[in-house]
Amino acid sequence: ELVQESAPPPQLSDPNGTSFYFRVNGAAIFVKGANAIPSHVFASAEASAAGDARWRTILRRAAAAHMNMVRVWGGGRYQTDAFYDACDELGLMVWQEFSFACALYPRDTAFLALVRREVVEQTARLAVHPSVVVWGGNNENEQALGWYDESRQRRDVYLVDEVKLYLDTVLVAVASADADARPVVDSSPSNG
């Protein structure tokens, strides 16, 4: 369970904040982990027996180092089923991001239809894994609104794009495909 509650500020002069932590079986846990980025430049090398073995070794080492979560980075690619099977077996939680990263994306009808299809397919495929505990809409795209001259000058236009893509399309698609209703964070980092 992702817990987000009103939290008092560290100093009275600061605004109130929001907590951001996970609770498992009623107990708050301290998350320790790392980003899972592609382990090989070629996707075909990851989607092979050797790639599965490489990931199993990496994930075993993460568990041995007392990590309890891995974040599948939105700038990479969706991992193979063997990756998620290993996380299930090792007790590693997964923060799963969708494949959007560090950019501004369009909101035309054709693109949004493709996004919806991708998100529904990946959510349905991955939702069978108990290790997946939170969905992330993207990697740093919320921050990207301030990175480019175009988006800084026309922030309102790009903010509409952001809402249409992540809140109205990705979040709705996840909700339609994840019967367990895992939490969704629209952008990593965000809300934390």
Long-range contacts (C-beta under 8 A, 24 or more apart in sequence): 1-183, 2-133, 2-134, 2-183, 2-185, 3-28, 4-191, 18-191, 20-191, 20-192, 22-93, 22-133, 22-134, 29-68, 31-68, 31-69, 31-93, 32-66, 32-67, 32-68, 32-69, 33-62, 33-67, 33-68, 33-69, 33-70, 33-71, 33-92, 33-93, 33-95, 34-62, 34-67, 34-70, 34-71, 35-70, 35-71, 35-73, 36-70, 36-71, 36-72, 36-73, 36-76, 36-79, 36-83, 37-73, 37-75, 37-76, 38-76, 38-77, 43-77, 46-77, 46-79, 46-80, 47-80, 51-80, 52-80, 52-82, 52-83, 55-79, 55-80, 55-82, 55-83, 55-86, 56-82, 56-86, 59-83, 59-86, 59-87, 59-90, 59-92, 60-86, 60-90, 62-90, 62-92, 63-90, 63-91, 63-92, 67-92, 68-92, 68-93, 69-93, 69-94, 69-95, 69-133, 70-94, 70-95, 71-95, 71-97, 71-136, 71-188, 72-96, 72-97, 73-97, 73-101, 73-139, 74-98, 74-99, 74-100, 74-101, 74-136, 74-138, 74-139, 74-188, 75-99, 75-101, 75-102, 75-139, 78-122, 78-126, 81-125, 84-126, 84-129, 84-131, 84-132, 85-129, 87-129, 87-131, 88-129, 88-130, 88-131, 91-131, 92-131, 93-131, 93-132, 93-133, 94-129, 94-131, 94-132, 94-133, 95-133, 95-134, 95-136, 95-188, 96-126, 96-132, 96-134, 96-135, 96-136, 97-135, 97-136, 97-137, 97-138, 97-139, 97-188, 98-122, 98-135, 98-136, 98-137, 98-138, 98-170, 100-137, 100-138, 100-139, 100-141, 100-165, 101-138, 101-139, 101-140, 101-141, 102-139, 102-140, 102-141, 102-144, 103-141, 103-144, 104-141, 104-144, 104-145, 104-148, 104-150, 104-151, 104-158, 104-161, 105-141, 105-161, 105-165, 106-161, 107-160, 107-161, 107-164, 107-165, 112-164, 112-165, 112-169, 115-165, 115-169, 115-170, 115-173, 116-169, 116-172, 116-173, 119-169, 119-170, 119-173, 119-174, 119-177, 120-173, 120-176, 120-177, 123-173, 123-174, 123-177, 123-178, 124-177, 127-177, 127-178, 127-179, 127-180, 127-182, 132-182, 133-182, 133-183, 134-182, 134-183, 134-184, 134-185, 135-174, 135-178, 135-182, 135-183, 135-184, 135-185, 136-184, 136-185, 136-187, 136-188, 137-166, 137-170, 137-171, 137-184, 137-185, 137-186, 137-187, 137-188, 138-166, 138-170, 138-186, 138-187, 138-188, 139-187, 139-188, 140-187, 140-188, 140-189, 141-166, 141-187, 142-186, 142-187, 142-190, 143-187, 143-189
